[in-house]
Amino acid sequence: MKILLAHQIRELDAYTIQHEPIASIDLMERAALVFVRWFEQRFPDTDRPVHIFCGPGNNGGDGLAVARLLHQRLYPITVWICDANAKQTPDFQINIQRLPQRSDLQIYTIKPNEALPILSAQALLIDAIFGAGLNRPLSGFWAMLITHLNQQALTRIAIDIPTGLFADQHTTGVSLHAHYTFSFEMPKLAFFFPENQHIVGEWHYESIGLHPDFIAKADTPYYYIDIKIAKQLHHKRQKFNHKGNFGHALLIMGSYGKMGAAILAARACLRSGVGLVTIHAPKCAYPILQMSVPEAMVSIDRHEFYLSEIPSLKPYRAIGAGCGLDQKKTSREALALLLEQSALPMVLDADALNMISKEQKLLAKLPQGSLLTPHVREFERLFGNSANDFERHELQRQQAQQLGVYIILKGAHTCITTPEGNCYFNATGNPGMATGGSGDVLTGILTGLLAQQYSPLEAALLGVYLHGLAGDLAAAAIGQDALIASDLIEYLGKAYLALR
């Protein structure tokens, strides 16, 4: 799914109005109906008071249409018209006139220098003050109003985007802190960054039937990895395939006291569907690996406890390195040799990334098309600190382009940036996956997919999606609190089944 910027969404609205064709007020009505259907499912108690705060623009018009529709569904509605002498849009004025003149639908106007309402903690607040077109921080009356609403001890729901939040850039100033945000057609770019979690809350989106031709032609570097994309990427097996068709993966992993990382990665690699797996590890790992991962072969390093050499790379289609390696001098030298000797795209994680961050000259030796899988701290050690999430994201895009690699920045919406400058945010995963070893599992999956001759982009998109989906399936079965990394491996098969 494409993620469009705010100005493109406005153009999409206009294109839909012209080419469907549909009147703008009717498109607003359609959007309000979609929101109300979601609202009814999420908040079915029609005894809870609902306060809808409406600004003077089309976001406020959405709020007025929602007020009328919820009133028809017997919710107790209070509408608050926020008036700071701003010009009201035509569709706002039409929806004001459409509100029923009923004593059980209360309508108030809030003006500057007047007392602001104190709301019941049992009530629901719907924010329809300003939409995605906002391009400067709130000030004066509007900042005071939003600050006041944030102080009310009730549940806040934003229509399309919380008031004050910038859709496409770092937000400064006051924003409404929504517990839920319902976005029209597609999520906003700002929803994917941790800095906005306290503003956006739990977000949802649904199509309102905006014109597909415009979306298909729209130029954007931003995408959302959903089930549709994952199904398209998945390679189906043929009857006469054999293990040779699915590749041989080499995992260079593990050190004394950290062999668990290698075991997790190897098991995940096998579960990803690879034909053969070989683990290159220090001598101390031999009995552990033979017992823990009997399906894998073991290549033994001459050093007892740490990586010190690289085996022949000829038999392998893909290489994964870094999980549990440690950062000894001998290991750094071996990693440098690996980068010099192999032209294969490889997956680099954990200690491999940390060693590269200490020897920045190694960045220039990365094979083109390699997959780097840092978490935020590892990313900062590699490329430096950033003032905010948007700045970090731009740095991630730049580095992927400059180095010719895929950077997979792990997080709640793991982001993949490509050598072409595109960005893909993942739809799967949950906080239960924030546990030791989850990254090792991802490295194993990605390496296995590369060995099966998925392209680096295909491996990154499908691997990240499957990793998160396995976590979601595991959390549904055992809960997020109890989830551990090996559960992701156990549910990887069910994640594949979901792609059928």
C-alpha positions as CSV (number, residue, x, y, z in Angstrom):
1,M,0.0,0.0,0.0
2,K,1.2,3.5,-0.8
3,I,1.5,6.1,1.9
4,L,0.8,9.6,0.4
5,L,1.8,12.9,1.8
6,A,-0.7,15.5,3.0
7,H,-0.7,17.5,-0.2
8,Q,-1.2,14.4,-2.2
9,I,-4.2,13.4,-0.2
10,R,-5.7,16.8,-0.9
11,E,-5.1,16.2,-4.6
12,L,-6.6,12.7,-4.3
13,D,-9.7,14.2,-2.8
14,A,-10.0,16.7,-5.6
15,Y,-9.3,14.1,-8.3
16,T,-12.0,11.8,-6.8
17,I,-14.5,14.7,-6.7
18,Q,-13.8,15.5,-10.4
19,H,-13.5,12.0,-11.8
20,E,-15.9,9.8,-9.9
21,P,-17.6,12.2,-10.0
22,I,-19.0,13.1,-6.6
23,A,-19.9,16.3,-4.8
24,S,-17.4,17.2,-2.0
25,I,-20.3,17.2,0.5
26,D,-21.2,13.7,-0.5
27,L,-17.6,12.5,-0.2
28,M,-17.6,14.0,3.3
29,E,-20.7,12.1,4.1
30,R,-19.1,8.9,2.9
31,A,-16.1,9.5,5.1
32,A,-18.3,10.2,8.1
33,L,-20.2,6.9,7.5
34,V,-17.0,5.0,7.5
35,F,-15.9,6.6,10.7
36,V,-19.2,6.0,12.4
37,R,-19.2,2.3,11.5
38,W,-15.8,1.9,13.1
39,F,-16.9,4.0,16.1
40,E,-20.0,1.9,16.7
41,Q,-17.9,-1.3,16.8
42,R,-15.3,0.2,19.1
43,F,-17.7,2.1,21.4
44,P,-21.0,0.3,21.3
45,D,-22.3,1.8,24.6
46,T,-24.9,4.3,23.5
47,D,-25.3,5.7,27.0
48,R,-21.8,7.3,27.1
49,P,-21.9,11.0,26.4
50,V,-20.1,12.0,23.2
51,H,-18.5,15.5,22.8
52,I,-17.5,16.4,19.3
53,F,-15.2,19.5,18.9
54,C,-15.3,21.0,15.4
55,G,-13.0,23.5,13.8
56,P,-14.0,25.7,11.0
57,G,-12.6,23.7,8.1
58,N,-13.5,20.4,6.5
59,N,-12.2,18.3,9.4
60,G,-14.8,20.2,11.4
61,G,-17.3,19.4,8.6
62,D,-16.5,15.7,9.1
63,G,-17.2,16.1,12.8
64,L,-20.6,17.7,12.2
65,A,-21.6,14.9,9.8
66,V,-20.4,12.4,12.4
67,A,-22.5,14.2,15.1
68,R,-25.6,13.9,13.0
69,L,-25.1,10.2,12.2
70,L,-24.2,9.3,15.8
71,H,-27.3,11.2,17.0
72,Q,-29.4,9.1,14.6
73,R,-27.9,6.0,16.3
74,L,-29.1,7.3,19.7
75,Y,-25.7,8.4,21.2
76,P,-26.1,11.4,23.5
77,I,-24.2,14.1,21.4
78,T,-22.9,17.5,22.3
79,V,-21.3,19.6,19.6
80,W,-18.8,22.3,20.4
81,I,-18.2,24.7,17.6
82,C,-14.7,26.2,18.0
83,D,-14.9,29.8,16.8
84,A,-11.8,32.1,16.6
85,N,-13.3,34.2,13.8
86,A,-11.8,31.8,11.2
87,K,-13.6,31.4,7.9
88,Q,-15.9,28.4,7.7
89,T,-15.7,26.2,4.6
90,P,-18.8,25.7,2.5
91,D,-19.1,22.0,3.4
92,F,-18.8,22.9,7.1
93,Q,-21.7,25.4,6.7
94,I,-23.9,22.7,4.9
95,N,-23.3,20.2,7.7
96,I,-24.2,22.9,10.3
97,Q,-27.6,23.3,8.6
98,R,-28.1,19.6,8.4
99,L,-27.9,19.1,12.2
100,P,-31.4,18.4,13.5
101,Q,-33.0,21.0,15.7
102,R,-33.6,18.7,18.6
103,S,-33.4,19.3,22.3
104,D,-31.4,16.1,22.8
105,L,-28.7,17.4,20.5
106,Q,-26.8,20.1,22.3
107,I,-24.8,22.7,20.3
108,Y,-22.4,25.2,21.9
109,T,-19.9,27.7,20.6
110,I,-16.5,28.2,22.2
111,K,-15.0,31.6,21.7
112,P,-11.7,33.1,22.8
113,N,-11.6,34.4,26.4
114,E,-14.6,32.3,27.4
115,A,-14.6,29.5,29.9
116,L,-13.7,26.1,28.5
117,P,-16.0,23.1,29.3
118,I,-15.1,20.6,32.0
119,L,-16.1,17.1,30.7
120,S,-17.0,13.9,32.5
121,A,-14.4,11.2,32.8
122,Q,-17.0,8.8,31.4
123,A,-17.5,10.7,28.2
124,L,-15.9,10.3,24.8
125,L,-14.3,13.2,23.0
126,I,-14.1,13.3,19.2
127,D,-11.5,15.7,17.8
128,A,-12.5,17.3,14.5
129,I,-10.8,20.6,15.0
130,F,-7.9,20.6,12.4
131,G,-7.0,18.0,9.9
132,A,-3.8,17.0,8.0
133,G,-3.5,20.4,6.2
134,L,-2.1,22.0,9.3
135,N,1.4,23.4,8.6
136,R,2.3,25.5,11.6
137,P,2.2,25.0,15.3
138,L,-0.9,25.9,17.2
139,S,-0.9,29.1,19.1
140,G,-3.2,31.4,21.1
141,F,-6.7,30.3,21.5
142,W,-6.2,27.0,19.7
143,A,-3.1,26.0,21.8
144,M,-5.0,26.8,25.0
145,L,-8.0,24.8,23.9
146,I,-6.0,21.7,23.0
147,T,-4.0,21.9,26.2
148,H,-7.3,22.1,28.1
149,L,-8.7,19.1,26.3
150,N,-5.6,17.1,27.0
151,Q,-6.1,17.7,30.7
152,Q,-9.6,16.2,30.7
153,A,-9.7,12.7,32.1
154,L,-11.7,11.1,29.3
155,T,-11.1,9.0,26.1
156,R,-10.1,11.1,23.1
157,I,-10.7,10.0,19.5
158,A,-9.2,11.9,16.5
159,I,-10.9,12.0,13.1
160,D,-8.2,11.5,10.4
161,I,-5.3,13.0,12.4
162,P,-5.0,14.5,15.9
163,T,-5.2,18.3,15.9
164,G,-1.8,19.9,16.0
165,L,0.1,16.9,14.6
166,F,2.0,17.5,11.3
167,A,1.3,14.6,8.9
168,D,4.7,14.6,7.1
169,Q,7.2,16.3,9.4
170,H,8.4,16.6,13.0
171,T,5.7,18.2,15.1
172,T,6.5,21.2,17.4
173,G,4.0,22.9,19.6
174,V,0.8,21.5,21.2
175,S,-1.1,18.5,19.8
176,L,-4.2,16.7,21.0
177,H,-3.2,13.5,22.7
178,A,-5.6,11.0,21.2
179,H,-6.2,7.5,22.6
180,Y,-7.5,6.4,19.2
181,T,-7.0,7.9,15.7
182,F,-9.1,6.9,12.7
183,S,-7.5,7.8,9.4
184,F,-9.3,8.0,6.1
185,E,-8.0,5.9,3.1
186,M,-4.5,5.2,4.5
187,P,-2.3,6.0,7.5
188,K,-0.3,9.2,7.7
189,L,3.5,9.1,7.6
190,A,3.7,10.6,11.1
191,F,1.8,7.6,12.6
192,F,4.9,5.3,12.1
193,F,7.3,7.1,14.3
194,P,7.7,6.6,18.1
195,E,7.9,10.3,18.9
196,N,4.1,10.5,18.0
197,Q,2.9,7.5,19.9
198,H,1.5,9.6,22.7
199,I,-0.3,11.8,20.2
200,V,-1.8,9.2,17.8
201,G,-2.5,6.4,20.3
202,E,-4.0,3.3,18.7
203,W,-4.6,4.1,15.1
204,H,-6.9,2.5,12.5
205,Y,-7.6,3.4,8.9
206,E,-10.2,2.4,6.3
207,S,-10.8,3.3,2.6
208,I,-13.5,5.8,1.9
209,G,-13.4,5.0,-1.8
210,L,-10.9,7.6,-3.1
211,H,-10.1,7.2,-6.7
212,P,-7.7,4.2,-7.3
213,D,-6.4,5.7,-10.6
214,F,-4.8,8.6,-8.7
215,I,-3.3,6.3,-6.1
216,A,-1.9,4.0,-8.7
217,K,-0.2,6.9,-10.5
218,A,0.9,8.8,-7.4
219,D,4.7,9.1,-6.9
220,T,5.8,8.3,-3.4
221,P,8.8,6.7,-1.7
222,Y,6.6,5.5,1.2
223,Y,4.9,2.1,1.4
224,Y,3.1,0.0,4.0
225,I,3.8,-3.8,4.0
226,D,0.5,-5.5,4.3
227,I,-0.8,-9.0,3.7
228,K,-1.5,-8.3,0.0
229,I,2.2,-7.4,-0.6
230,A,3.3,-10.4,1.4
231,K,1.2,-12.8,-0.6
232,Q,2.5,-11.4,-3.9
233,L,6.1,-11.9,-2.8
234,H,5.8,-15.5,-1.5
235,H,7.3,-18.1,-3.8
236,K,5.1,-21.2,-4.3
237,R,6.9,-24.6,-4.2
238,Q,6.7,-27.0,-7.2
239,K,6.1,-30.7,-7.0
240,F,9.6,-31.8,-8.1
241,N,11.6,-29.2,-6.1
242,H,14.4,-30.6,-3.9
243,K,16.6,-29.2,-1.2
244,G,19.1,-27.9,-3.8
245,N,16.4,-25.6,-5.2
246,F,16.1,-23.9,-1.9
247,G,19.7,-22.9,-1.4
248,H,22.5,-23.3,1.2
249,A,22.8,-20.7,3.9
250,L,25.9,-19.9,5.9
251,L,25.5,-18.5,9.4
252,I,28.7,-17.0,11.0
253,M,27.6,-16.6,14.5
254,G,28.1,-17.4,18.2
255,S,30.9,-17.2,20.8
256,Y,31.5,-18.5,24.3
257,G,28.4,-17.7,26.3
258,K,26.4,-16.5,23.3
259,M,25.6,-19.6,21.4
260,G,21.9,-19.2,22.0
261,A,21.9,-16.4,19.4
262,A,23.3,-18.8,16.8
263,I,20.8,-21.5,17.7
264,L,17.8,-19.2,17.3
265,A,19.1,-17.8,14.0
266,A,19.7,-21.3,12.7
267,R,16.3,-22.7,13.7
268,A,14.6,-19.7,12.1
269,C,16.7,-20.0,9.0
270,L,15.6,-23.6,8.7
271,R,11.9,-22.7,9.3
272,S,12.1,-20.1,6.6
273,G,12.3,-22.9,4.0
274,V,16.0,-23.0,3.2
275,G,17.4,-26.2,1.8
276,L,20.6,-26.5,3.8
277,V,22.1,-24.5,6.7
278,T,25.7,-24.5,7.9
279,I,26.8,-22.7,11.0
280,H,30.4,-21.5,11.4
281,A,31.2,-21.2,15.1
282,P,34.1,-21.6,17.5
283,K,35.1,-25.0,18.8
284,C,33.3,-24.7,22.1
285,A,30.0,-24.6,20.2
286,Y,30.3,-28.0,18.4
287,P,28.4,-30.3,20.8
288,I,25.8,-27.6,21.6
289,L,25.0,-27.0,18.0
290,Q,24.9,-30.7,17.0
291,M,22.4,-31.4,19.8
292,S,20.3,-28.2,19.5
293,V,20.0,-27.9,15.7
294,P,20.4,-31.4,14.3
295,E,19.1,-30.3,10.9
296,A,22.1,-28.0,10.4
297,M,25.7,-28.7,9.6
298,V,28.5,-27.2,11.6
299,S,31.8,-25.6,10.4
300,I,34.3,-25.3,13.2
301,D,36.5,-22.3,13.7
302,R,40.1,-23.0,14.9
303,H,39.6,-20.8,17.9
304,E,38.1,-22.3,21.0
305,F,35.8,-19.5,22.0
306,Y,35.6,-16.8,19.3
307,L,35.4,-16.3,15.5
308,S,38.9,-16.0,14.0
309,E,38.6,-17.2,10.4
310,I,36.2,-17.5,7.5
311,P,35.4,-20.8,5.8
312,S,35.3,-21.3,2.0
313,L,32.3,-19.4,0.7
314,K,31.8,-21.3,-2.5
315,P,28.9,-23.6,-1.5
316,Y,26.6,-20.9,-0.2
317,R,23.9,-18.7,-1.7
318,A,23.6,-16.4,1.3
319,I,25.4,-15.4,4.4
320,G,24.2,-14.2,7.8
321,A,26.6,-12.8,10.3
322,G,26.8,-11.1,13.6
323,C,24.4,-12.8,16.1
324,G,26.4,-13.5,19.3
325,L,29.8,-13.0,17.7
326,D,31.3,-10.8,20.4
327,Q,33.7,-8.1,19.3
328,K,37.2,-9.5,19.9
329,K,40.1,-8.3,17.7
330,T,40.3,-11.7,15.9
331,S,36.6,-11.5,15.2
332,R,36.8,-8.0,13.7
333,E,39.6,-9.1,11.5
334,A,37.6,-12.1,10.3
335,L,34.6,-9.9,9.6
336,A,36.7,-7.6,7.5
337,L,38.0,-10.6,5.6
338,L,34.4,-11.8,5.0
339,L,33.4,-8.4,3.6
340,E,36.4,-8.4,1.3
341,Q,36.0,-12.0,0.0
342,S,32.2,-12.2,-0.5
343,A,30.3,-10.4,-3.2
344,L,27.1,-12.1,-2.1
345,P,24.4,-10.0,-0.5
346,M,24.5,-10.8,3.2
347,V,22.5,-10.2,6.4
348,L,24.5,-8.3,9.1
349,D,23.2,-7.9,12.6
350,A,24.2,-7.3,16.2
351,D,27.9,-7.6,16.8
352,A,28.7,-7.5,13.1
353,L,27.1,-4.0,13.0
354,N,28.8,-3.0,16.3
355,M,32.2,-4.0,14.9
356,I,31.6,-2.0,11.7
357,S,30.6,1.0,13.8
358,K,34.1,0.9,15.4
359,E,35.8,0.6,12.0
360,Q,33.8,2.8,9.7
361,K,36.0,2.0,6.8
362,L,34.3,-1.4,6.6
363,L,31.1,0.4,5.5
364,A,32.6,0.9,2.1
365,K,33.3,-2.9,1.8
366,L,29.7,-3.9,2.3
367,P,28.5,-6.1,-0.7
368,Q,25.8,-4.3,-2.7
369,G,22.3,-5.3,-1.8
370,S,23.3,-6.5,1.7
371,L,20.7,-6.3,4.5
372,L,21.6,-4.4,7.7
373,T,19.3,-5.0,10.6
374,P,20.1,-2.5,13.4
375,H,17.9,-1.5,16.3
376,V,17.9,2.3,17.1
377,R,21.0,2.2,19.2
378,E,23.0,0.1,16.7
379,F,21.9,2.5,14.0
380,E,23.1,5.5,16.0
381,R,26.5,3.8,16.6
382,L,26.8,3.3,12.8
383,F,25.5,6.6,11.5
384,G,25.3,9.1,14.3
385,N,22.6,10.6,16.5
386,S,19.5,12.5,15.2
387,A,17.4,15.2,16.7
388,N,14.1,13.4,16.1
389,D,12.6,10.4,14.3
390,F,12.0,12.2,11.1
391,E,15.6,13.3,10.9
392,R,16.7,9.7,11.7
393,H,14.5,8.4,9.0
394,E,16.0,10.8,6.4
395,L,19.5,9.7,7.5
396,Q,18.4,6.0,7.1
397,R,17.2,6.7,3.5
398,Q,20.4,8.6,2.7
399,Q,22.7,5.8,4.0
400,A,20.8,3.1,2.2
401,Q,21.2,5.0,-1.1
402,Q,24.9,5.9,-0.5
403,L,26.0,2.4,0.5
404,G,23.7,0.5,-1.9
405,V,22.2,-1.6,0.9
406,Y,18.9,-2.3,2.6
407,I,18.7,-0.9,6.1
408,I,16.1,-2.6,8.3
409,L,15.6,-0.4,11.3
410,K,13.8,-2.6,13.8
411,G,10.9,-1.2,15.8
412,A,7.1,-1.2,16.3
413,H,6.8,-0.4,12.5
414,T,10.1,-1.8,11.3
415,C,11.2,0.4,8.4
416,I,13.1,-0.9,5.4
417,T,15.0,1.7,3.3
418,T,16.3,0.7,-0.1
419,P,19.2,1.8,-2.4
420,E,16.5,3.5,-4.6
421,G,15.4,5.7,-1.6
422,N,12.1,3.9,-1.0
423,C,10.8,3.2,2.5
424,Y,8.6,0.3,3.6
425,F,6.9,0.3,7.0
426,N,5.8,-3.1,8.4
427,A,2.2,-3.8,9.5
428,T,2.9,-6.8,11.7
429,G,4.4,-7.3,15.1
430,N,3.6,-6.4,18.7
431,P,5.4,-5.3,22.0
432,G,5.7,-8.9,23.1
433,M,8.5,-9.3,20.6
434,A,10.6,-6.8,22.6
435,T,12.6,-9.7,24.1
436,G,16.1,-11.0,23.7
437,G,16.7,-13.1,20.6
438,S,13.9,-11.7,18.4
439,G,16.5,-10.0,16.2
440,D,18.5,-13.3,15.9
441,V,15.3,-14.9,14.6
442,L,14.8,-12.2,12.0
443,T,18.4,-12.6,10.8
444,G,17.8,-16.3,10.3
445,I,14.6,-15.7,8.4
446,L,16.2,-13.1,6.1
447,T,19.3,-15.3,5.4
448,G,17.1,-18.2,4.6
449,L,15.0,-16.2,2.1
450,L,18.1,-14.9,0.4
451,A,19.4,-18.4,0.0
452,Q,16.1,-19.4,-1.6
453,Q,16.9,-16.7,-4.3
454,Y,14.4,-14.1,-3.1
455,S,15.9,-10.8,-4.2
456,P,17.2,-8.6,-1.3
457,L,14.1,-6.4,-1.5
458,E,11.8,-9.4,-1.5
459,A,13.6,-11.1,1.3
460,A,13.5,-7.9,3.4
461,L,9.8,-7.2,2.9
462,L,8.6,-10.8,3.2
463,G,11.0,-11.6,6.1
464,V,10.1,-8.6,8.2
465,Y,6.3,-9.3,7.6
466,L,6.6,-13.0,8.4
467,H,8.6,-12.3,11.5
468,G,6.0,-9.9,12.8
469,L,3.1,-12.1,11.8
470,A,4.7,-15.0,13.7
471,G,4.9,-12.8,16.7
472,D,1.2,-11.8,16.4
473,L,0.1,-15.4,16.1
474,A,2.2,-16.3,19.1
475,A,0.8,-13.4,21.1
476,A,-2.7,-14.4,20.2
477,A,-2.1,-17.9,21.6
478,I,0.0,-17.2,24.7
479,G,-0.1,-13.5,25.3
480,Q,2.4,-10.7,24.8
481,D,3.9,-10.9,28.3
482,A,5.0,-14.5,28.1
483,L,6.3,-14.4,24.5
484,I,9.9,-15.4,23.9
485,A,12.0,-15.5,20.8
486,S,11.7,-19.2,20.2
487,D,7.9,-18.8,20.1
488,L,8.4,-16.8,16.9
489,I,10.1,-19.8,15.3
490,E,7.4,-22.1,16.4
491,Y,4.7,-19.9,14.8
492,L,6.6,-19.2,11.6
493,G,4.9,-22.1,9.8
494,K,1.5,-20.7,10.7
495,A,2.6,-17.3,9.4
496,Y,3.4,-19.0,6.1
497,L,0.0,-20.6,6.0
498,A,-1.6,-17.2,6.3
499,L,-0.1,-16.3,2.9
500,R,-2.0,-19.0,1.1
